[in-house]
Amino acid sequence: MTERDLEGWTLVFDLDGTLVDSAPDLIGTLNRLLVEEGLPPVEMEAAQTLIGSGARALLVYGFEAAGGDMERARSEALFERFLTDYRAHIVDGTRAYEGVEETLDRLSARGARLVVATNKRTDLSELLMQKLELASRFAAVVGPERVSARKPSGAHLTEAVQIVGGDPARAIMVGDAAPDADAARDAGLPCILTTFGYTPVPVEQLGADVLIDTFEDVEEAVDAIVSSFYVRRAMGV
């Protein structure tokens, strides 16, 4: 029988670049829109670091790189076309990173409460996770419209933890980029960052408590942070 030694702890996960590799479909949508507008597509490697900044930033980047009309890039009509196309192609190429399902199941079996805090709209995030059969593993998916402020504000994390009945004093953030690290710092949460996600800034410069090279490493990183928490408490620190 698995020991429920993580009972009372909440693990907060970013979505894109942390749980799933969604770059193929996000950039696929961007490129279809660019071609429809008579502009050349962008390279996957050049655009994927912007994924954490959202669809509007991708559109601006794509139009700027192609010398397109920047007013058009920022238009609400084009943004809505992006969302419609992305919804239709949301799991054409998107996949969970290797080891995600097994690691999440082990953490849950040990008593951890799991929640997603993402800057992607909640409806799109839930649709993506349902199609990849990840949704049932989480107590909630908390997009920006469900909280008072989105990442990099720490309010996104603390409110996500509270939504699922957790204690922010016993919560850990797992992400891949500056908005995750900054939000964790603002909320006073320990932070684990992936080295395989989407960040324009080298992940080593973001101030994470632990860096992980594969998703399977999350469990060991969580154990180290939790052990340190109990050691500090025993010492009265």
KELUMDREN-608748 format. One line per 10 residues: number of its first residue (from 1); for each residue x, y, z of N, C-alpha, C. Coordinates in steps of 0.001 Angstrom, whole numbers, always signed. Layout:
BEGIN
NUM	X Y Z X Y Z X Y Z ~ ...
//
This chain:
BEGIN
1	+840 -1201 +0 +0 +0 +0 +877 +1253 +0 ~ +553 +2204 -884 +1347 +3422 -1008 +1137 +4327 +206 ~ +2252 +4787 +778 +2160 +5711 +1906 +1686 +7069 +1409 ~ +717 +7642 +2075 +167 +8935 +1672 +921 +10064 +2384 ~ +2211 +10121 +2092 +3092 +11064 +2776 +3023 +12472 +2199 ~ +2281 +12668 +1106 +2115 +14008 +548 +724 +14573 +840 ~ +12 +13932 +1749 -1293 +14434 +2169 -1131 +15852 +2721 ~ -1986 +16757 +2275 -1908 +18149 +2726 -1086 +19042 +1820 ~ -410 +18477 +830 +392 +19255 -110 -371 +19440 -1420 ~ -222 +20617 -2009 -826 +20910 -3316 +286 +21197 -4313
11	+221 +20528 -5442 +1189 +20740 -6513 +493 +21483 -7644 ~ +1049 +22643 -7992 +458 +23519 -9002 +1282 +23391 -10281 ~ +635 +23005 -11366 +1340 +22774 -12626 +939 +23783 -13684 ~ +1936 +24336 -14373 +1709 +25034 -15623 +1308 +23979 -16661 ~ +769 +24422 -17791 +318 +23473 -18816 +1297 +23375 -19983 ~ +1356 +24402 -20822 +2204 +24368 -22018 +3677 +24435 -21648 ~ +4441 +23466 -22117 +5869 +23438 -21821 +6206 +22758 -20517 ~ +5182 +22341 -19769 +5391 +21652 -18495 +4741 +20273 -18529 ~ +3426 +20248 -18762 +2713 +18975 -18891 +2657 +18504 -20335 ~ +2508 +19451 -21264 +2314 +19084 -22670 +3218 +19888 -23593
21	+3585 +19242 -24691 +4309 +19906 -25776 +3259 +20332 -26792 ~ +2834 +21577 -26690 +1742 +22092 -27515 +2220 +22968 -28661 ~ +3533 +23134 -28806 +4068 +24016 -29839 +3613 +23639 -31247 ~ +3556 +22346 -31606 +3157 +22026 -32990 +1797 +22598 -33376 ~ +840 +22568 -32467 -502 +23026 -32834 -664 +24535 -32700 ~ -42 +25141 -31695 -116 +26596 -31564 +567 +27283 -32742 ~ +1738 +26801 -33102 +2464 +27423 -34215 +1854 +26997 -35544 ~ +1260 +25808 -35574 +527 +25391 -36763 -624 +26346 -37064 ~ -1372 +26729 -36034 -2448 +27700 -36205 -1900 +29047 -36663 ~ -830 +29510 -36014 -209 +30773 -36421 +156 +30743 -37896
31	+788 +29676 -38329 +1253 +29610 -39714 +101 +29523 -40714 ~ -981 +28838 -40370 -2136 +28810 -41271 -2712 +30205 -41446 ~ -2789 +30965 -40344 -3306 +32325 -40441 -2369 +33225 -41248 ~ -1073 +33064 -41060 -110 +33868 -41822 -250 +33602 -43319 ~ -354 +32334 -43680 -488 +31987 -45105 -1792 +32542 -45669 ~ -2870 +32455 -44899 -4151 +33009 -45339 -4055 +34517 -45558 ~ -3178 +35164 -44808 -2984 +36610 -44933 -1936 +36968 -45983 ~ -1445 +35958 -46695 -458 +36196 -47739 +951 +36402 -47220 ~ +1232 +35898 -46025 +2543 +36070 -45394 +3237 +34718 -45230 ~ +4569 +34715 -45164 +5292 +33449 -45006 +5170 +32898 -43588
41	+5190 +31583 -43425 +5126 +30976 -42091 +6419 +31200 -41320 ~ +6341 +31011 -40016 +7517 +31169 -39163 +8104 +29799 -38845 ~ +9367 +29797 -38457 +10022 +28556 -38047 +9574 +28165 -36640 ~ +9363 +26876 -36434 +8919 +26371 -35135 +9860 +26798 -34016 ~ +11151 +26620 -34206 +12135 +26893 -33149 +12137 +28368 -32760 ~ +11942 +29230 -33732 +11990 +30671 -33461 +10778 +31144 -32678 ~ +9616 +30508 -32891 +8378 +30989 -32289 +8023 +30312 -30973 ~ +8540 +29107 -30724 +8018 +28340 -29595 +8336 +28957 -28228 ~ +9398 +29767 -28143 +9709 +30378 -26851 +8673 +31428 -26443 ~ +7811 +31840 -27385 +6795 +32844 -27086 +5480 +32230 -26617
51	+5400 +30910 -26598 +4126 +30258 -26309 +3589 +30660 -24944 ~ +4462 +30795 -23973 +4015 +31172 -22637 +3433 +32575 -22571 ~ +3665 +33369 -23605 +3156 +34747 -23623 +1764 +34858 -24223 ~ +1267 +33762 -24818 -99 +33745 -25311 -232 +33955 -26804 ~ -1475 +33741 -27288 -1770 +33793 -28716 -1520 +35177 -29314 ~ -1853 +36224 -28580 -1666 +37581 -29115 -189 +37856 -29390 ~ +676 +37411 -28482 +2117 +37613 -28689 +2609 +36820 -29897 ~ +2074 +35622 -30098 +2449 +34826 -31267 +2046 +35536 -32557 ~ +836 +36084 -32576 +367 +36785 -33769 +1242 +37999 -34074 ~ +1552 +38769 -33049 +2399 +39946 -33244 +3768 +39535 -33764
61	+4340 +38484 -33168 +5654 +38009 -33617 +5604 +37581 -35079 ~ +4586 +36776 -35432 +4495 +36269 -36791 +4362 +37374 -37813 ~ +3506 +38348 -37536 +3310 +39453 -38482 +4553 +40331 -38560 ~ +5181 +40562 -37418 +6396 +41392 -37410 +7507 +40716 -38196 ~ +7689 +39410 -37986 +8741 +38669 -38683 +8516 +38663 -40188 ~ +7241 +38682 -40595 +6921 +38624 -42018 +6737 +40004 -42651 ~ +6905 +41054 -41838 +6709 +42403 -42363 +5254 +42730 -42627 ~ +4355 +42114 -41864 +2931 +42324 -42058 +2403 +43558 -41354 ~ +1105 +43788 -41496 +419 +44936 -40910 +239 +44687 -39411 ~ +908 +45491 -38567 +873 +45246 -37134 -491 +45586 -36530
71	-1200 +46519 -37130 -2556 +46805 -36653 -3447 +45585 -36871 ~ -3270 +44938 -38003 -4003 +43714 -38304 -3630 +42618 -37311 ~ -2348 +42518 -36978 -1881 +41485 -36051 -2541 +41617 -34693 ~ -2849 +42833 -34298 -3421 +43093 -32970 -4948 +43147 -32982 ~ -5553 +42890 -34128 -6999 +43032 -34234 -7725 +41896 -33518 ~ -8888 +42225 -32992 -9703 +41237 -32291 -10208 +40168 -33255 ~ -10487 +40558 -34487 -10988 +39602 -35475 -9960 +38509 -35754 ~ -8695 +38901 -35886 -7658 +37901 -36148 -7437 +37018 -34931 ~ -7503 +37616 -33752 -7358 +36832 -32524 -8467 +35778 -32427 ~ -9698 +36153 -32762 -10806 +35194 -32718 -10614 +34108 -33763
81	-10092 +34449 -34931 -9789 +33423 -35943 -8730 +32460 -35428 ~ -7748 +32999 -34720 -6706 +32144 -34135 -7342 +31131 -33181 ~ -8200 +31601 -32283 -8814 +30719 -31292 -9679 +29658 -31957 ~ -10427 +30043 -32988 -11295 +29089 -33684 -10473 +27997 -34363 ~ -9411 +28397 -35035 -8556 +27419 -35717 -7843 +26524 -34711 ~ -7332 +27136 -33641 -6604 +26351 -32641 -7514 +25320 -31983 ~ -8727 +25712 -31677 -9671 +24777 -31070 -9890 +23558 -31987 ~ -9958 +23804 -33279 -10204 +22712 -34232 -9002 +21794 -34406 ~ -7811 +22272 -34036 -6575 +21494 -34256 -5796 +21285 -32958 ~ -6484 +21334 -31824 -5817 +21463 -30532 -4951 +20261 -30144
91	-5264 +19084 -30670 -4408 +17925 -30366 -3951 +17209 -31630 ~ -3823 +17947 -32746 -3271 +17332 -33955 -1862 +16816 -33688 ~ -1052 +17645 -33063 +334 +17253 -32786 +734 +17379 -31336 ~ -138 +17916 -30500 +171 +18121 -29082 +147 +16791 -28338 ~ +1138 +16584 -27489 +1209 +15361 -26695 +1700 +15697 -25287 ~ +1278 +14892 -24316 +1849 +15003 -22975 +3308 +14572 -23038 ~ +4155 +15204 -22248 +5552 +14797 -22189 +5656 +13384 -21610 ~ +6706 +12719 -21977 +6920 +11344 -21511 +6944 +11299 -19981 ~ +6202 +10352 -19431 +6195 +10145 -17988 +5179 +10968 -17229 ~ +4431 +11842 -17912 +3479 +12711 -17217 +2397 +11908 -16503
101	+1736 +11011 -17231 +617 +10278 -16630 +1067 +9460 -15425 ~ +2150 +8720 -15588 +2627 +7852 -14514 +3068 +8656 -13292 ~ +3753 +9770 -13524 +4227 +10595 -12411 +3062 +11228 -11664 ~ +2099 +11758 -12397 +925 +12350 -11754 +168 +11316 -10932 ~ +51 +10111 -11467 -661 +9051 -10742 +57 +8681 -9448 ~ +1382 +8653 -9487 +2137 +8328 -8268 +1974 +9439 -7227 ~ +2048 +10675 -7666 +1900 +11796 -6732 +505 +11806 -6106 ~ -503 +11536 -6913 -1872 +11474 -6387 -2029 +10339 -5391 ~ -1441 +9179 -5713 -1538 +8027 -4819 -876 +8312 -3477 ~ +101 +9221 -3462 +780 +9599 -2226 +31 +10717 -1479
111	-1103 +11128 -2003 -1951 +12086 -1291 -1869 +13519 -1765 ~ -1020 +13814 -2751 -905 +15196 -3218 -2164 +15623 -3960 ~ -2543 +16874 -3776 -3649 +17481 -4523 -3030 +18176 -5733 ~ -3558 +17946 -6925 -2975 +18474 -8152 -3912 +19503 -8790 ~ -3347 +20629 -9222 -4131 +21670 -9881 -3290 +22294 -10991 ~ -3944 +22696 -12067 -3272 +23396 -13165 -3539 +24889 -13045 ~ -2475 +25696 -13121 -2602 +27158 -13175 -1914 +27616 -14462 ~ -2715 +28018 -15433 -2196 +28344 -16757 -2733 +29683 -17239 ~ -1925 +30378 -18042 -2380 +31618 -18662 -3192 +31357 -19934 ~ -3292 +30098 -20345 -4175 +29733 -21450 -5617 +29764 -20939
121	-6554 +30187 -21766 -7951 +30224 -21358 -8403 +28883 -20789 ~ -9221 +28933 -19758 -9644 +27714 -19080 -10366 +26762 -20014 ~ -11261 +27271 -20869 -12013 +26377 -21748 -11099 +25635 -22713 ~ -10111 +26322 -23258 -9164 +25668 -24166 -8280 +24680 -23413 ~ -7867 +25061 -22212 -7029 +24170 -21404 -7780 +22899 -21045 ~ -9035 +23052 -20638 -9836 +21878 -20281 -10078 +20986 -21487 ~ -10359 +21588 -22640 -10556 +20803 -23857 -9300 +20011 -24207 ~ -8158 +20674 -24153 -6886 +20011 -24446 -6638 +18847 -23497 ~ -6839 +19079 -22220 -6562 +18050 -21227 -7555 +16889 -21314 ~ -8794 +17184 -21652 -9767 +16113 -21844 -9389 +15231 -23020
131	-8983 +15846 -24109 -8619 +15075 -25300 -7364 +14235 -25081 ~ -6468 +14705 -24204 -5254 +13941 -23894 -5447 +13027 -22677 ~ -6673 +12995 -22140 -7032 +12154 -20994 -6195 +12479 -19754 ~ -5978 +13779 -19549 -5258 +14264 -18369 -6186 +14916 -17358 ~ -7350 +15385 -17793 -8206 +16224 -16948 -8595 +15549 -15644 ~ -8876 +14264 -15677 -9352 +13571 -14476 -8299 +13480 -13384 ~ -7064 +13761 -13713 -5985 +13671 -12733 -5854 +14942 -11892 ~ -6627 +15986 -12227 -6491 +17272 -11549 -7788 +17666 -10855 ~ -7630 +18307 -9707 -8799 +18782 -8968 -9454 +19963 -9676 ~ -8675 +20727 -10446 -9219 +21874 -11185 -8202 +22350 -12214
141	-8710 +23023 -13226 -7882 +23752 -14191 -8236 +25225 -14024 ~ -7248 +26025 -13669 -7492 +27429 -13318 -6790 +28338 -14317 ~ -7564 +28792 -15300 -7053 +29755 -16262 -7157 +31175 -15726 ~ -6730 +32161 -16514 -6632 +33535 -16006 -7967 +34167 -15641 ~ -9053 +33715 -16285 -10350 +34324 -15987 -10970 +33798 -14698 ~ -10340 +32829 -14054 -10862 +32284 -12797 -10178 +32882 -11565 ~ -9226 +33797 -11781 -8475 +34382 -10671 -8443 +35903 -10805 ~ -7999 +36564 -9749 -7973 +38029 -9761 -6821 +38595 -10580 ~ -5757 +37813 -10782 -4612 +38261 -11581 -3889 +37037 -12122 ~ -3426 +37122 -13352 -2754 +35996 -13994 -1262 +36002 -13691
151	-600 +34858 -13910 +854 +34818 -13777 +1456 +35885 -14679 ~ +2459 +36619 -14212 +3372 +36332 -13102 +2920 +36776 -11713 ~ +1679 +37157 -11548 +1193 +37480 -10209 +1072 +36214 -9368 ~ +1526 +36287 -8143 +1391 +35160 -7234 -51 +34855 -6885 ~ -959 +35821 -7106 -2373 +35590 -6818 -2926 +34433 -7636 ~ -2414 +34255 -8854 -2884 +33148 -9688 -2633 +31808 -8992 ~ -1476 +31676 -8384 -1126 +30414 -7727 -1859 +30235 -6410 ~ -1848 +31260 -5572 -2488 +31114 -4266 -3992 +30895 -4422 ~ -4616 +31583 -5360 -6053 +31391 -5555 -6358 +30029 -6169 ~ -5479 +29524 -7045 -5667 +28179 -7599 -5598 +27130 -6495
161	-4641 +27299 -5591 -4513 +26375 -4457 -5762 +26428 -3586 ~ -6246 +27620 -3327 -7428 +27779 -2481 -8682 +27234 -3153 ~ -8782 +27350 -4473 -9937 +26833 -5206 -10098 +25333 -4989 ~ -8975 +24614 -4877 -9052 +23155 -4696 -8956 +22765 -3217 ~ -9069 +23751 -2320 -9072 +23461 -891 -7712 +23225 -294 ~ -6659 +23686 -960 -5309 +23494 -458 -4826 +24652 +395 ~ -3641 +24480 +965 -3002 +25472 +1824 -1793 +26042 +1089 ~ -1789 +27339 +747 -642 +27919 +41 +687 +27742 +779 ~ +640 +27533 +2106 +1881 +27319 +2856 +2485 +25953 +2567 ~ +1693 +25066 +1974 +2174 +23735 +1598 +1841 +23484 +134
171	+2399 +24335 -706 +2172 +24231 -2147 +3491 +24408 -2880 ~ +3589 +23774 -4033 +4804 +23834 -4853 +4385 +24112 -6291 ~ +5108 +25021 -6944 +4847 +25337 -8343 +5769 +24531 -9246 ~ +5206 +23973 -10326 +5999 +23271 -11340 +5709 +23934 -12680 ~ +6727 +24553 -13277 +6522 +25269 -14529 +7730 +25190 -15434 ~ +7804 +26125 -16385 +8896 +26059 -17356 +9481 +27412 -17732 ~ +8847 +28519 -17291 +9279 +29826 -17806 +9166 +30911 -16737 ~ +9555 +32120 -17119 +9599 +33235 -16177 +8259 +33525 -15495 ~ +7115 +33478 -16204 +5855 +33740 -15496 +5613 +32776 -14340 ~ +6043 +31529 -14484 +5888 +30533 -13419 +6827 +30839 -12251
181	+8080 +31103 -12578 +9068 +31397 -11538 +8721 +32682 -10801 ~ +8310 +33705 -11553 +7973 +34986 -10923 +6721 +34871 -10051 ~ +5737 +34123 -10533 +4514 +33935 -9747 +4805 +33167 -8468 ~ +5649 +32134 -8568 +6015 +31364 -7382 +6738 +32245 -6370 ~ +7645 +33070 -6850 +8392 +33970 -5966 +7432 +34959 -5298 ~ +6504 +35496 -6071 +5546 +36462 -5549 +4624 +35835 -4496 ~ +4303 +34543 -4701 +3414 +33847 -3773 +4153 +33194 -2615 ~ +5477 +33186 -2677 +6265 +32547 -1633 +6264 +31031 -1728 ~ +6086 +30504 -2947 +6072 +29057 -3163 +7415 +28574 -3694 ~ +7859 +27384 -3274 +9017 +26775 -3925 +8687 +26515 -5396
191	+9713 +26523 -6238 +9480 +26409 -7682 +10385 +25366 -8320 ~ +9772 +24464 -9079 +10472 +23479 -9895 +10264 +23888 -11344 ~ +11342 +23993 -12127 +11215 +24352 -13535 +11791 +23258 -14422 ~ +11110 +23008 -15544 +11604 +22058 -16537 +12662 +22729 -17408 ~ +13567 +21932 -17918 +14562 +22446 -18870 +14135 +22167 -20306 ~ +12963 +21564 -20496 +12511 +21170 -21841 +11317 +21991 -22319 ~ +10979 +23079 -21590 +9792 +23854 -21931 +10085 +25007 -22869 ~ +9274 +26060 -22741 +9332 +27196 -23659 +9714 +28448 -22891 ~ +10934 +28851 -23000 +11365 +30073 -22328 +12392 +30802 -23179 ~ +12185 +32114 -23440 +13176 +32884 -24182 +14405 +33210 -23334
201	+14266 +33107 -22018 +15370 +33346 -21088 +15913 +31992 -20644 ~ +17227 +31781 -20645 +17749 +30492 -20169 +17169 +30127 -18816 ~ +16663 +28908 -18709 +15946 +28503 -17501 +16833 +28579 -16266 ~ +18137 +28437 -16458 +19076 +28501 -15342 +19105 +29888 -14692 ~ +18624 +30895 -15402 +18651 +32272 -14897 +17347 +32680 -14194 ~ +16404 +31760 -14070 +15080 +32123 -13570 +14894 +31924 -12070 ~ +15901 +31391 -11394 +15850 +31305 -9941 +15006 +30189 -9374 ~ +14901 +29076 -10088 +14129 +27943 -9580 +14833 +27305 -8390 ~ +14044 +26667 -7523 +14622 +25882 -6433 +15237 +24593 -6965 ~ +14593 +24013 -7976 +15077 +22771 -8583 +14815 +22818 -10085
211	+15779 +22384 -10888 +15592 +22211 -12330 +15475 +20722 -12627 ~ +14571 +20363 -13536 +14409 +18956 -13905 +14548 +18805 -15415 ~ +15187 +17720 -15826 +15425 +17462 -17245 +14371 +16560 -17874 ~ +13637 +15799 -17053 +12543 +14961 -17540 +11381 +15082 -16562 ~ +10173 +14822 -17032 +9035 +14982 -16134 +9076 +13980 -14986 ~ +9659 +12821 -15222 +9770 +11838 -14140 +10530 +12375 -12939 ~ +11369 +13387 -13160 +12162 +13967 -12075 +11330 +14827 -11121 ~ +10067 +15108 -11482 +9218 +15935 -10612 +9090 +15315 -9233 ~ +8882 +14010 -9175 +8633 +13368 -7890 +9823 +13522 -6949 ~ +11016 +13312 -7447 +12210 +13456 -6611 +12384 +14904 -6163
221	+12111 +15849 -7071 +12228 +17265 -6725 +11225 +17653 -5645 ~ +9991 +17162 -5760 +8969 +17422 -4744 +9416 +16851 -3399 ~ +9941 +15631 -3405 +10401 +15011 -2156 +11482 +15847 -1487 ~ +12400 +16383 -2265 +13481 +17195 -1699 +12928 +18468 -1060 ~ +11971 +19104 -1738 +11391 +20341 -1203 +10574 +20065 +52 ~ +9797 +18998 +36 +8978 +18659 +1198 +9865 +18289 +2393 ~ +10923 +17519 +2142 +11845 +17155 +3228 +12477 +18391 +3841 ~ +12896 +19331 +2993 +13504 +20569 +3483 +12503 +21366 +4320 ~ +11241 +21366 +3915 +10192 +22069 +4659 +10091 +21523 +6083 ~ +10078 +20195 +6219 +9921 +19606 +7547 +11185 +19764 +8399
231	+12345 +19775 +7748 +13576 +20012 +8478 +13581 +21429 +9033 ~ +13218 +22409 +8222 +13183 +23810 +8667 +12175 +23978 +9799 ~ +11038 +23326 +9676 +10023 +23462 +10709 +10511 +22859 +12020 ~ +11209 +21716 +11932 +11728 +21079 +13136 +12776 +21947 +13829 ~ +13492 +22732 +13002 +14529 +23603 +13533 +13968 +24961 +13955 ~ +12675 +25154 +13712 +12048 +26431 +14076 +12425 +27559 +13161 ~ +12829 +27220 +11939 +13246 +28266 +10972 +12031 +28767 +10194
//
